[in-house]
Amino acid sequence: MKPELRGLLGDAMRANNELGAGLTVEMVRQGVGYAYKTLDKIDQTLVEAESPRLATLIELANLSTILGNFIRMGIVAASNGAFTSAGPHKYQDLRANTPDAQNIEIKIALETNPPKGHLAKQGRYLFFRYVLCAEDGSYQRGVRGPVVWIWEIRFGHLEAGSFNVSNTEGDSGKTAVVSEDGMNSMAVVYFDLARCPYAPGGAFVRKMMGV
């Protein structure tokens, strides 16, 4: 797969250029493009060494973290100084650097999982959900391939009450999962029907398609 051929699909975009808080569709597009290109270069090196691709070598939670970091780096590079990077494990990922920008937290989730964090925090959020496709980019529900493809992007403001918080004794720590209402309150920026992991004809897909 050639890295330069990968990117967000124009017909899957659901938003105009200005998203708010200093963020634009073009910044997001370039952020995703940077992440794809970097992951594909890593995969190319691994394949040339007769190794499996990155997505099959590491824990999926770590893959999500890597994807988020690369997207953050790409957005910062495309922002013309509007944002700087907070660095890994720091809230919020994108730090405003101009008067019209606001801090933004990036969250990544696999397939139909809602994004989550350790704490429920009010603020601006940029969500990416992805699936693992075949090497040619084709996707089959229930089958995980070796190549990352983003199928949904959402952006908006969440309150602390938009999270379901778990603090069960014996757990590794607090977990704050974005609630269904929280997800529904976010504006849909991008939706790739061909790689959507929800059941075709199901309630989620019908809602996304406006039917």
Secondary structure as GFF3:
##gff-version 3
##sequence-region A 1 211
A	DSSP	three_ten_helix	3	5	.	.	.	ID=ss1
A	DSSP	three_ten_helix	10	12	.	.	.	ID=ss2
A	DSSP	beta_strand	18	20	.	.	.	ID=ss3
A	DSSP	beta_strand	23	24	.	.	.	ID=ss4
A	DSSP	alpha_helix	25	48	.	.	.	ID=ss5
A	DSSP	three_ten_helix	54	56	.	.	.	ID=ss6
A	DSSP	alpha_helix	60	78	.	.	.	ID=ss7
A	DSSP	beta_strand	83	85	.	.	.	ID=ss8
A	DSSP	beta_strand	94	96	.	.	.	ID=ss9
A	DSSP	beta_strand	104	110	.	.	.	ID=ss10
A	DSSP	beta_strand	116	117	.	.	.	ID=ss11
A	DSSP	beta_strand	123	133	.	.	.	ID=ss12
A	DSSP	beta_strand	147	158	.	.	.	ID=ss13
A	DSSP	three_ten_helix	160	162	.	.	.	ID=ss14
A	DSSP	beta_strand	163	166	.	.	.	ID=ss15
A	DSSP	beta_strand	175	178	.	.	.	ID=ss16
A	DSSP	alpha_helix	180	185	.	.	.	ID=ss17
A	DSSP	beta_strand	187	191	.	.	.	ID=ss18
A	DSSP	three_ten_helix	193	195	.	.	.	ID=ss19
A	DSSP	alpha_helix	203	209	.	.	.	ID=ss20
###
